[in-house]
Amino acid sequence: MHLAQLLASAMRRRHLSVEALALTTGIRTPRIKAFLEDGTDGPVHPTAQELKELADTLALPAESVTQDAQRVVATT
């Protein structure tokens, strides 16, 4: 599953807005919005620490969050 879809689905399940997720994780709101719009395909790429924070906060398995990011790193 694409990172953007994974995040959007998890946020819906937990009833979290972008702003609430930003406040909880410490990741800036514009970065989270970029991840939701483009996943790892856009100009803003999530760091390993950001992916860990998102996975922890949204109760997602870390490997499911990092799979898409690793695919992009491998192709660049």
N, C-alpha and C positions, 0 to 999 in steps of 0.2 A: 504494500500500500504506500502511496506517495506520502511524504512527510506532511504536506499541507492537509491532506484528507485525514490523516491520522490525528493531527493536532485538533482540527476542527471537530471531529467526532468526539474526541476525549473531552474537549471543552464543553460541548453540548451536554454530554452525559453528566458532567460535574457542575453544570450551570455556571460556568466561569466566563466572564467577558475578557477581552484582550487586556483591559486595564487591570482587572483583578489578577490575571495571570502575571502581568508585569510586576505588580506590587508584591506578589507572593514569591516570584523567582528572582527579582532584581534585574531582570532583562528589560531593556528599554522598550516601551510600547511600539515605536516604529519598527523595531527589529522583529518583534513578534508578529506584527501585521505583515511584514515582508515574508516571514516564514509561512504564514497562513495563505498568502496570495500566490507565492512562487515555490514554496517548499525549498528545495536545494537547487532549483533550476535558475533562480534569479540572480541578480548581482550581489545580494546579501546572503552570505553563507553562514550557517550557525557554527559556532565553535563547539569543541567537544564538551566543554564545561556547560555551555548553554543547552546542549542536547541532554546532558545528565540532569540538569535542573528541571527541564521540561518533563522528562521521563519520570523523575521523582515526584514532582508536583501533580502530574496528571495520572499517577499510578499506572504507568505504562512500562512494559518490559523494556529495559534499556536497549536490548538488541533490536527491537522493532523500530525504535527511534533512530538508531545509528545506521541501520542497513542502507537506507536511502542516501544518507550523507556519505557513507563509505563508497557507494557506487559512483557518486559524483567525483570524489577525490581520485578514484581509480581511473576515471576517464579523462582527467585533466592533466 
